[in-house]
Amino acid sequence: MNVLVVEDNKAVSLIICRIIEELGHQYVLAADGEAALRLYHQRDIDLLILDVELPILDGFTVARDVRNGNPHIPILFISGNSSEACFQQCLDAGGDTLMPKPLRPSELRTWLNSRLVSHHDSVPASPAAG
């Protein structure tokens, strides 16, 4: 599976990308919202991890754009702001949930495993060669 990681903090993106690799998936990394949308439209992306506060375009704008074309793709927001208002903004923009920073690797692994497996199961399998 291909995960688009949109995070402008190098240390945080490194943690996320390592976990994705440990789980046997690939990632594409963007440091701002504009680059994220460009990559999303150029590649086959199965899941997004979006920071809320990004340069150029914020995570909410990116999520809304993605949701307009793909209502089923899993979107995980991450933010240092874990207030109820921020959580609601994430949901309103089309996110599945908000995970607070600092990220807990075990929590991220669990969420990714559940989403990547369920997303993979919902995609029709190609016919077996016979």
Sequence and secondary structure as in RCSB ss.txt:
>XXXX:A:sequence
MNVLVVEDNKAVSLIICRIIEELGHQYVLAADGEAALRLYHQRDIDLLILDVELPILDGFTVARDVRNGNPHIPI
LFISGNSSEACFQQCLDAGGDTLMPKPLRPSELRTWLNSRLVSHHDSVPASPAAG
>XXXX:A:secstr
 EEEEE S HHHHHHHHHHHHHTT EEEEESSHHHHHHHHHHS  SEEEEESS SSS HHHHHHHHHHH TTS E
EEEES   HHHHHHHHHTT SEEEESS  HHHHHHHHHHHHHHHHHHS       
